[in-house]
């Protein structure tokens, strides 16, 4: 290579470096920009159980440079909790026998309110859905049992309550109610902080910017199969499994969103989503005041079944449908008197020939709905048809 060619290439590299330096400086300046405004204080509202103060900002947030958020994290961490949820899942053996196994999952929550009896924690519905036991861990490392106060599956929001009587004085003096920010005043490029129980390892902090506002995101409920769309905040702050229900904050330490989901793909980096507090705040207030309704949750018949296919039907002279191998105690099927050995052939006017079809059919209803289940009952070498009214329960087994 000639000296003239070499110096010509060096000149191009220097120019490119200058361009990237200008672009990088501009991006950093954009990330440093922030605005925040607290919600005005609200009056008290009476719940069905006790007086509950509406969710409102506190005055503990302190603004700092986005390049050093350690003071903000120290201030906010007492407002964030880790949530452990125990659920039960049905597992079928090769021979169709039902077996229940327990699963443990991790999530996060935000302390948003308290009254004379309870501490209220905001989180995602999918963090607590189907739970048989909930444990909340506070910033001082102590834990307490919790119960679901109310859920809003369509917005993926839930409120968990912890009895104050279960907490020590030290813990009560340590924890803080979160400062609520105004997500309507956010700007794209504003710095963002995510705090949550990532992967169940304990509270951790990630940073980024507000990537976009008003993103329409559609997520399919794994339990019901229903597709739900919501308008969310997009951020490139890392949001990992276990972060769900945790806080998305501005650099004032105000909660501007509840971390909800992440776009997962090998070709995608940095696409996390959070529910804006402008959306979440009135829903959480209503859940705290009124609790859950009988229609909250996933509808559940309460049986473990085996498919009676056309081939099986011909071979064993059985009606096609779903053979009831096991009944779950306390479920709608148990309460209605459906017995093992019966074969379910229809729900209301819909014929069912497999467990998959039966689940799809049940998921069209709500908890508390009453359906007519047609069963075939073995009777001395033949089968007798019977219609049984079943009130669907919540799937918490």
Buried (B, 14 or more C-beta within 10 A) or exposed (E): EEEEEEEEEEEEEEEEEEEEEEEEEEEEEBBBBBEBEBBEEEEEBEBEBEEBBBBBBBEBBEBBEBEEBEEBBEBBBBBBBBBBBBBBEEEBEEEBEBEEEEEEBBBBBBBBBBBEEBBBBBBBBBBBBBBEBBBBBBBEEBBBEBEBBBBBBEBBBBBBBBEBEBBEEEBEEBBBBBBBBBBEEBEEBBBBBBBBBBEBEEBBBBBBBBBBBEBEBEBEBEBBEBEBEBBBBBBBBBBBBBBBBBBBBBBBBBBBBBBBBBBEEEEEEBBBBBBBBBBBBEBBBBBBBBBBEEBBBBBBBBBBBBBBBEEBBEEEEBBBBBBBBBBBEEBBBBBBEBEBEBBBBBBEEBEBBBBEBBBBBBBBBBBBBEBEBBBBBBEEEEBEEEEBEBBBBBBBB
